[in-house]
Amino acid sequence: MNDELDAAIDQAAAVIAASRHVVALVGAGMSAESGIPTFRGKEGIWTKHGEPDLRDYDRFREDPKGWWEQRMKPSPAMNELAAALAEAVPNEGHFALKEMEDRGSLQAIITQNIDNMHQIAGSTNIIEIHGNRTKLRCTVCSNRWPLDEFPIDELPPSCPDCGGIVKGDTVMFGEPIPREVLDECIEQTARCDCMLLIGTSAVVYPAAQFPVDVLRAGGALIEINPEDTPLSNVSQLVIRAGSGTALPMILERLKEKGDS
Ligand code: APR
């Protein structure tokens, strides 16, 4: 293993062990080693099929029934993503974050991913800023249900609690982040003195704002990404490796340090 990576892993473990409130900001790169394509970069879903339209959510609101009918006939981009998501299992990086949480070295995960991998890996304090593909959500009261526990016998489905229109929990382009989720992200960011930037290109807001807020409050950023991002040059530490490699190594160093 190369000395530069080894030194960066050592420093990252030292910063994490010395921090009070560590939050992981996770992006699609975290699940790349689970076979789920990222969005940007050379093999990215948006790179290949183009980004979705920012008016998607407006179209949904104008014609929710039509949106549901179309959801039954997904686009090539969504088909490719859905096929990868259906096959995916958590990788060593997901399990390392779960164990860091168990050991008190990680207090929360803010994930931009909708793939449910952190739940399957056993993490508990997970904030899904872009929703979860395995759930439905009421657009009025924000109640959520697992997909397989909500009988869809009318289009669009309506909320049994408030009558609101129900859609997939995944946040669409142009859709506001549900208020209670955004508030949780802001609260975690305010308490955070060390943010791990794992597998995110850090170009999509509001998620990309959280590391800036941590920096402004004097906190540390540790980037884990094989490529450069707009936050690389303001991160205290940059680990140029895949998260499936780097996170288990950081966990091992934390165990050696006996943090708990
Ligand atoms: N380990 C860590 N990082 C990786 C790995 C890996 N094995 N493989 C790729 N990456 C990095 C890439 O270098 C890139 O910086 O993961 C990042 C993925 O960036 P994006 O594809 O832009 O994904 P993300 O940052 O999650 O996008 C944010 O954009 O379209 C929306 O809703 C979508 O949640 C997504 C949001």
Boltz pocket constraint, residues with backbone or C-beta under 6 A from the ligand:
constraints:
  - pocket:
      binder: B
      contacts: [[A, 26], [A, 27], [A, 28], [A, 29], [A, 30], [A, 32], [A, 33], [A, 38], [A, 39], [A, 40], [A, 41], [A, 44], [A, 112], [A, 113], [A, 130], [A, 171], [A, 198], [A, 199], [A, 200], [A, 201], [A, 202], [A, 203], [A, 204], [A, 224], [A, 225], [A, 226], [A, 227], [A, 228], [A, 229], [A, 241], [A, 242], [A, 243], [A, 244]]
      max_distance: 6.0
